[in-house]
Amino acid sequence: MTTSLNPFDPDIESVARAFAERAAAAPDEALSRWRADTVSLSPVQRATGARLAASQLNWQAKAALGGSSSGSALLADWESDRLRAPYVPQLPLLTTRQTYAYCAGIVLQRGTPGAINALKQGRMILLGLRRETSTLANRGRGVYDDHIVVLNGGDGLRTARVFPACTEPGAQYSQRAAPKGTGRVDARYNDVIYKHAEGFDMNGDGIKEVGRLRAGTYFFGEKPKGHLKARAFQATRTQTAERDTDGDGRFNALDPIRIDPTTVGTTMYIHRGGTQASGNTWSAGCQTIPNDVYPRFLASMGQMSSFHYVLVDGY
Amino acid sequence: MATDHRLRNAALLLATAGFATLASCAGTGDPALPATTTAEPPASTCSFGAFVAETDPAGLNVRSAPNATAKVLGKLPPTFVEPSMNYGVRVEVDVVGARSGWFLIRNARDNEALTDRPARPMFSGEGWVSGSKLTVKSQADVGRARPSPKAPVVLRIGDNETFDNDVVIEAGRLADCNGRWAQVEFADQRFAAKDRSSLKIDAAARAGLPPGRFRAWVDRLCGIQETSCDGLAGGDPAP
């Protein structure tokens, strides 16, 4: 017998819960039912279900599933999913239930135990979903192509408010874009509308490299006395950055010493950025939300002044 | 209220016309132009960004020497405030030296990202302005007695709060500078009562100053208004 799923808005959390509850006692039945329940789901929904189910498996369930080749394969597939960047769908196009399930699955799979506990206890948390974007995009002024989601599981609400965001710095803050002679410090930055040089010189080449917040979980508190006459949020413990040491606009394996755990301090804030119409995100590494939707973002957080922020690199 | 805005806007227009006139003499708005020669060298040299805290529609005079009677080289426009915005955008400058409470600045510019309109004409060469018209944004969480990370702490803002919030930026004025450090002077009266209560001021910060004033040295100076600066916790860049 399979769960009757609404084809337009399937209750993926229930499917995952049912699997986890049966896996220890009846692994073959659980696997059979899982396959039947998920066959009609989209790849994103199936991945969401897998994340939710995996987070609920206890050691007895894992041992029972590991007793069969199909169960082992499923567990291996789910485990390897943790190591891959997740696909980030257009969240505003999903239903509230799908959005909450997707985001909760990501937090349960990639958050720290503290963030996971907060989610399970119904405390509000924030999820940042980053799509890799070159610092050189939009002439170095950043792109609002990421999401910051306010997840609220309290009182059975299970809401997920999605906001456009920028989680990576724009090259307008890169020393490579600074004028030099008749050109720039780095010719690859000729198109960038230069603003100011920020960052830290990681590799000793004499050029400060811009940094982005490294994916992970950070605990934020409200920044006292505001930033640009609005509420803003600051990490309570030292953050870790990745720096673009080769200046190609990306933060990846081509930057072998990109991890910077010391020079950022707690300076990568969550604050408002330029409006979407202005085309300037104001991010030199901070997590910025467009000024025109920032009041709604603050309203969705209510009076909450501290929270876990789980940042994930997706695509 | 609307009349106030109209009057102020008219005053700003007139003032802006004045800046343009002076600017045409001083080579305004082109950072590639050579710096203006100033008569007197600074007593201390430094290198950081600061903001012009000027509300007078007539703007701030930039002078050829560190005193109020020296020749006016040009003007800097006042803080930009539009009625629909609830914050002011200050002109940004690079500070390169100080003498007797005056600061040698250059490369003044508008923050177009924040004003969302074309830059106003202004004097962008090198010249002196009073420290009482300059403020800084420090991401430090303590103020010290001397410009050294080993100097005693004489000022804290609340519990582990950094100095880069709206209240502290508004309340501070430049008193001196040294390298990447700025000495900032505060007045008690510039803090609202609720903010004043969170200040932890050592007696050394008030020594030798008129009642109600205190000073501290801060580093981790961030020269941009719209966002924070990362990498400052690492000190100077690697050689």
Interface residues (C-beta under 8 A of the other chain):
Chain A: Y173 P179 K195 H196 E198 G199 F200 D201 M202 N203 G204 G206 K208 G211 K223 P224 K225 G226 H227 L228 K229 Q234 A241 T262 T263 V264 G265 T266 T267 M268 Y269 H271 G273 G274 T275 S278 N280 W282 S283 A284 G285 C286 T288
Chain B: P31 A32 G49 N86 Y87 A113 L114 D116 Q139 I157 G158 E161 T162 D164 N165 D166 V167 V168 D195 S198 G223 I224 Q225 E226 T227 S228 C229 D230 G231 L232 A233 G234 P237 A238 P239
